[in-house]
Amino acid sequence: MTFCQALDILLLHLYAPVAQLVEHVLGKDEVTGSKPVGGLAIQGKELRPMREFIQFQCTECKSINYTSTKDKKKKPERIELKKYCPEERKHTPHKEMKK
């Protein structure tokens, strides 16, 4: 079970009793409709992970050696790090790849 599925089940269990309580208090005639919480939409916005996976590519041999995560909203520019390249057997600059 993924985190999104677990969150979906949790939200369903939290909001389902509230809808039943509203129907009980107001009566079924006064309630125009209750929607079950489905998917991961809250107030019209989808829940997305805050961080995205990125890959680093060696600038000399062009091999993809490392992966990491970053928040693209806070740091939209590409990252360049000096990492060890096993094919070159030395430290080389590694740049973030395009998706």
Secondary structure, 3 states (H helix, E strand, C coil): CCHHHHHHHHHHHHHHHHHHHHHHHHCCCCCCCCCCCCCCEECCEECCCCCEEEEEEECCCCCEEEEEEECCCCCCCCCEEEEEECCCCEEEEEEECCC
